[in-house]
Amino acid sequence: MPIPEDVTGEEIDKDVRQELLSLPKTLAEDVARNLVMVAKLLDEDPERAYGYSRVALRLASRVAAVREAAGFAAYAVGKYSEALAEFRAARRMTGGVELWPVMADCERGMGRPEKALAMAGEPEVQKLDRAGQVEMRLVAAGARRDMGQPDAAVVTLQGPELASNAVHPWTARLRYAYADVLLEVGREGEARDWFAKALEADQGGATDASDRLAELDGVEFTDVLEESEDVDVEEAGEAGEGDEAPEAAVPPVEGHDDVTDEVIDVNDVDGEDGAGRSEKG
């Protein structure tokens, strides 16, 4: 696959570059450039990102960073079985637990929420950093919802991180997931409050909290550009009234009248009062 000339491979993370030192120089550069393309395209064009990941995988399948990138690219296009296999391979190579939440979410994607929920109770979760534990809560709550247990999902998402006023990269998604499941269990007033809190924390536009708030408030948006075009058409139609159209001319158009330091047992929440599938990509 073609790679723009301005992509040199030097853009990759220093830790990944360190891993590539095990490869011959020219090969390492080729792999690095493909990994850069995966990172650049993963959100805006996941299909192309997947293609570049396959190239990198063919070139250097024994490099953990390559297997991880291939996993995320497969995950982004919904190839969950393939993604899980790549994540497992990367984990075997590194011995780390960072991929545990996304591995569990792959189980959900494959229609096995029970397996994802079981993974949420494994010792690996205790080794995750705070961000990883929040991700695990999101996955576990999503699994509960997949299993038809929204009330249990509410409880799963509750914790110090949800109650905190501090804003972290994961805060908006956690609050959004909580609001969404509150709405599912019929607690609309609370859901609106949490969508508002999600919007406050969503500095990067990771959620559609503003749209959900507007929907709850009954606000309808009008496409100003489309409305302007309709007005122009109306005026053109009115101007043509009474005029005799030349033969074979087109008739005038008529006017137109839209996760925590203290890990909870996410399996021990059945029947409690109380919040989504992890956000992918």
C-alpha positions as CSV (number, residue, x, y, z in Angstrom):
1,M,0.0,0.0,0.0
2,P,1.3,3.5,-0.9
3,I,2.7,5.6,1.9
4,P,3.1,9.4,1.6
5,E,6.7,10.5,1.3
6,D,6.5,12.8,4.3
7,V,5.8,9.8,6.5
8,T,9.3,8.8,7.6
9,G,8.7,6.4,10.5
10,E,10.4,8.7,13.0
11,E,6.9,9.7,14.2
12,I,6.4,6.5,16.1
13,D,6.7,6.2,19.9
14,K,10.2,5.8,21.2
15,D,9.3,2.5,22.9
16,V,8.0,1.1,19.7
17,R,11.2,2.3,17.9
18,Q,13.2,0.5,20.5
19,E,11.4,-2.8,19.7
20,L,12.1,-2.3,16.1
21,L,15.9,-2.2,16.7
22,S,15.8,-6.0,16.6
23,L,15.1,-5.8,12.8
24,P,17.4,-4.9,10.0
25,K,17.5,-1.1,9.5
26,T,15.6,-1.0,6.1
27,L,13.0,-3.4,7.3
28,A,12.6,-1.5,10.6
29,E,12.0,1.7,8.6
30,D,9.3,0.0,6.4
31,V,7.5,-1.4,9.5
32,A,7.7,1.9,11.3
33,R,6.2,3.8,8.3
34,N,3.3,1.3,8.1
35,L,2.7,1.6,11.9
36,V,2.5,5.4,11.5
37,M,-0.1,5.0,8.9
38,V,-2.1,2.7,11.1
39,A,-2.1,5.3,13.9
40,K,-3.0,8.1,11.6
41,L,-5.9,6.4,9.9
42,L,-7.3,4.3,12.8
43,D,-10.1,6.7,13.6
44,E,-10.9,8.4,10.3
45,D,-10.4,5.4,7.9
46,P,-10.2,2.1,9.9
47,E,-10.4,0.0,6.8
48,R,-7.2,1.5,5.4
49,A,-5.6,1.4,8.8
50,Y,-6.3,-2.3,8.8
51,G,-4.7,-2.8,5.5
52,Y,-1.5,-1.1,6.6
53,S,-1.5,-3.2,9.8
54,R,-1.6,-6.4,7.7
55,V,1.5,-5.2,5.8
56,A,3.3,-4.5,9.0
57,L,2.3,-7.9,10.3
58,R,3.7,-9.7,7.2
59,L,7.0,-7.8,7.7
60,A,7.5,-8.3,11.4
61,S,5.1,-10.7,13.1
62,R,7.5,-11.3,16.0
63,V,7.4,-7.7,17.2
64,A,4.9,-7.1,20.0
65,A,4.1,-3.6,19.0
66,V,3.2,-4.8,15.5
67,R,0.8,-7.5,16.9
68,E,-0.8,-4.9,19.1
69,A,-1.3,-2.5,16.3
70,A,-2.8,-5.3,14.2
71,G,-5.1,-6.1,17.0
72,F,-6.4,-2.5,17.3
73,A,-6.9,-2.2,13.6
74,A,-8.9,-5.5,13.5
75,Y,-10.9,-4.3,16.5
76,A,-11.7,-1.0,14.7
77,V,-13.3,-2.9,11.8
78,G,-15.2,-5.3,13.9
79,K,-12.9,-8.4,13.3
80,Y,-13.1,-9.3,17.0
81,S,-11.8,-12.9,16.8
82,E,-8.8,-11.7,14.8
83,A,-8.2,-8.8,17.2
84,L,-8.3,-11.1,20.2
85,A,-5.7,-13.4,18.6
86,E,-3.4,-10.5,18.0
87,F,-3.8,-9.1,21.5
88,R,-3.1,-12.5,23.0
89,A,0.0,-12.8,21.0
90,A,1.2,-9.3,22.0
91,R,0.5,-10.1,25.7
92,R,2.5,-13.4,25.5
93,M,5.4,-11.4,24.1
94,T,5.3,-8.6,26.7
95,G,3.8,-10.3,29.8
96,G,1.8,-7.1,30.4
97,V,-1.9,-6.7,31.4
98,E,-2.7,-3.4,29.6
99,L,-4.6,-5.1,26.9
100,W,-6.9,-7.1,29.3
101,P,-9.9,-4.7,29.0
102,V,-9.9,-4.6,25.2
103,M,-9.4,-8.4,25.1
104,A,-12.6,-8.7,27.3
105,D,-14.4,-6.4,25.0
106,C,-13.5,-8.6,22.0
107,E,-15.3,-11.4,23.8
108,R,-18.3,-9.2,24.0
109,G,-18.0,-8.5,20.3
110,M,-17.9,-12.2,19.6
111,G,-21.2,-12.6,21.5
112,R,-19.7,-13.9,24.7
113,P,-20.6,-11.4,27.4
114,E,-20.3,-14.0,30.1
115,K,-16.6,-14.6,29.2
116,A,-16.0,-10.8,29.3
117,L,-17.6,-10.6,32.8
118,A,-15.5,-13.5,34.0
119,M,-12.4,-11.7,32.8
120,A,-13.5,-8.6,34.8
121,G,-13.1,-10.7,38.0
122,E,-9.6,-12.1,37.2
123,P,-6.4,-11.2,39.1
124,E,-5.1,-9.3,36.1
125,V,-7.6,-6.5,36.8
126,Q,-5.9,-5.7,40.1
127,K,-2.6,-5.1,38.1
128,L,-4.2,-2.5,35.9
129,D,-3.6,1.2,36.4
130,R,-6.6,3.5,37.2
131,A,-7.4,4.1,33.5
132,G,-7.3,0.4,32.8
133,Q,-9.6,-0.3,35.7
134,V,-12.1,2.2,34.5
135,E,-12.0,0.6,31.0
136,M,-12.6,-2.7,32.7
137,R,-15.7,-1.3,34.5
138,L,-17.0,0.0,31.2
139,V,-16.5,-3.4,29.5
140,A,-18.1,-5.2,32.5
141,A,-21.1,-2.9,32.5
142,G,-21.5,-3.4,28.8
143,A,-21.5,-7.2,29.3
144,R,-24.2,-6.8,32.0
145,R,-26.3,-4.9,29.5
146,D,-25.7,-7.5,26.8
147,M,-27.0,-10.1,29.3
148,G,-30.2,-8.0,30.0
149,Q,-29.0,-6.8,33.4
150,P,-29.1,-3.0,33.2
151,D,-29.6,-2.5,36.9
152,A,-26.4,-4.5,37.6
153,A,-24.6,-2.3,35.0
154,V,-25.6,0.8,37.0
155,V,-23.9,-0.6,40.1
156,T,-20.9,-1.8,38.1
157,L,-20.1,1.8,36.9
158,Q,-20.5,3.4,40.4
159,G,-17.3,4.2,42.2
160,P,-14.9,7.0,43.3
161,E,-14.0,7.8,39.7
162,L,-17.6,8.4,38.8
163,A,-18.2,10.6,41.9
164,S,-15.0,12.6,41.5
165,N,-15.1,16.1,40.0
166,A,-11.6,15.6,38.6
167,V,-11.4,15.3,34.8
168,H,-9.3,12.5,33.2
169,P,-9.2,11.2,29.6
170,W,-11.7,8.6,30.5
171,T,-14.1,10.7,32.6
172,A,-16.5,11.7,29.8
173,R,-16.9,8.2,28.6
174,L,-17.5,6.9,32.1
175,R,-20.1,9.6,32.8
176,Y,-21.7,9.0,29.4
177,A,-22.0,5.3,29.9
178,Y,-23.6,5.9,33.3
179,A,-26.1,8.3,31.9
180,D,-27.0,5.9,29.1
181,V,-27.7,3.0,31.4
182,L,-29.7,5.2,33.8
183,L,-31.9,6.2,30.9
184,E,-32.3,2.5,30.0
185,V,-33.6,1.7,33.5
186,G,-36.0,4.6,33.4
187,R,-34.2,7.2,35.6
188,E,-34.5,10.0,33.0
189,G,-33.9,12.9,35.4
190,E,-30.6,11.5,36.7
191,A,-29.6,10.4,33.2
192,R,-30.0,14.0,32.0
193,D,-27.8,15.3,34.8
194,W,-25.1,12.8,33.9
195,F,-25.2,13.5,30.2
196,A,-24.6,17.1,31.2
197,K,-21.6,16.1,33.4
198,A,-20.3,14.0,30.5
199,L,-20.5,17.0,28.2
200,E,-18.6,19.2,30.7
201,A,-15.7,16.7,30.7
202,D,-15.8,15.9,27.0
203,Q,-13.2,18.4,25.8
204,G,-12.2,16.2,22.8
205,G,-15.7,15.4,21.5
206,A,-15.4,11.7,22.3
207,T,-19.2,11.3,22.9
208,D,-22.4,12.7,21.5
209,A,-23.5,13.9,25.0
210,S,-24.7,17.2,23.6
211,D,-27.1,15.5,21.1
212,R,-28.4,13.2,23.9
213,L,-29.1,16.2,26.1
214,A,-30.9,18.0,23.3
215,E,-33.0,14.9,22.6
216,L,-34.0,14.7,26.3
217,D,-34.8,18.4,26.3
218,G,-36.9,18.1,23.1
219,V,-34.7,20.4,21.1
220,E,-34.8,20.1,17.3
221,F,-31.9,21.3,15.2
222,T,-32.5,22.9,11.8
223,D,-30.0,22.7,8.9
224,V,-29.5,26.4,8.2
225,L,-27.9,25.8,4.8
226,E,-30.7,23.5,3.7
227,E,-33.3,26.0,4.9
228,S,-31.6,28.8,2.9
229,E,-31.5,26.7,-0.2
230,D,-35.3,26.1,0.2
231,V,-36.0,29.8,0.5
232,D,-34.0,30.5,-2.7
233,V,-36.0,27.9,-4.6
234,E,-39.2,29.4,-3.3
235,E,-38.2,32.9,-4.5
236,A,-37.2,31.5,-7.9
237,G,-40.6,29.8,-8.2
238,E,-42.5,33.0,-7.3
239,A,-40.4,35.1,-9.7
240,G,-41.4,32.7,-12.5
241,E,-45.2,32.9,-11.9
242,G,-47.1,34.5,-14.8
243,D,-44.2,34.3,-17.2
244,E,-44.6,32.2,-20.3
245,A,-42.0,29.5,-20.3
246,P,-40.1,29.1,-23.6
247,E,-40.8,25.8,-25.5
248,A,-38.8,22.8,-24.2
249,A,-37.7,24.8,-21.1
250,V,-37.7,23.2,-17.7
251,P,-40.8,24.2,-15.7
252,P,-40.2,26.5,-12.7
253,V,-39.7,24.7,-9.4
254,E,-42.5,25.2,-6.9
255,G,-41.6,26.3,-3.4
256,H,-40.7,23.7,-0.8
257,D,-42.8,23.6,2.3
258,D,-33.7,17.9,10.6
259,V,-12.1,2.2,37.7
260,T,-10.6,2.4,40.9
261,D,-7.7,2.1,43.3
262,E,-9.8,-0.4,45.2
263,V,-11.0,-3.0,42.7
264,I,-14.7,-4.0,43.1
265,D,-16.0,-7.5,42.3
266,V,-18.1,-6.7,39.2
267,N,-19.7,-10.1,39.4
268,D,-21.2,-9.4,42.8
269,V,-23.9,-6.8,41.8
270,D,-26.9,-8.9,40.9
271,G,-30.1,-7.6,42.4
272,E,-28.6,-4.3,43.7
273,D,-30.0,-0.9,42.8
274,G,-28.1,1.3,40.8
275,A,-24.2,2.2,35.2
276,G,-22.2,0.2,28.4
277,R,-20.2,-1.4,26.0
278,S,-16.8,0.0,26.0
279,E,-16.3,2.8,23.5
280,K,-14.3,1.3,20.6
281,G,-11.4,2.7,18.6
